[in-house]
Amino acid sequence: QVQLVESGGGLVQPGGSLRLSCAASGNIFSVYTMGWYRQAPGKQRELVASITSGGITNYADSVKGRFTISRDNAKNTVYLQMNSLKPEDTAVYYCSQNRPLRTYWGQGTQVTISS
């Protein structure tokens, strides 16, 4: 059973920064693509960023240049550095691990951008 545990969410003013972390159980973390998704109230869950086992990254247009995804395979952890945050970034952020037969999800962490 894969467990993904997110942390680092909170309330930040516009223009501020947050760093989300996602710790994964298991000893073959490095081979899987990891992702960050978000879901705002009344909206569908959307991909924010992903990173492959080889370190190739992909970002939603809305966060390019502001967010950075990274991974530390020694710590089984994926990060999302979020800078220049905007009110429209407010959402529950979910970590994902993409395996061949299914995708695993964390429980989510709330990010609120408000003055």
Sequence and secondary structure as in RCSB ss.txt:
>XXXX:A:sequence
QVQLVESGGGLVQPGGSLRLSCAASGNIFSVYTMGWYRQAPGKQRELVASITSGGITNYADSVKGRFTISRDNAK
NTVYLQMNSLKPEDTAVYYCSQNRPLRTYWGQGTQVTISS
>XXXX:A:secstr
   EEEE  EEE TT  EEEEEEE SS GGGSEEEEEEE TTS  EEEEEE TT  EEE TTTTTTEEEEEEGGG
TEEEEEE S  GGG EEEEEEEE SS EEE   EEEEE  
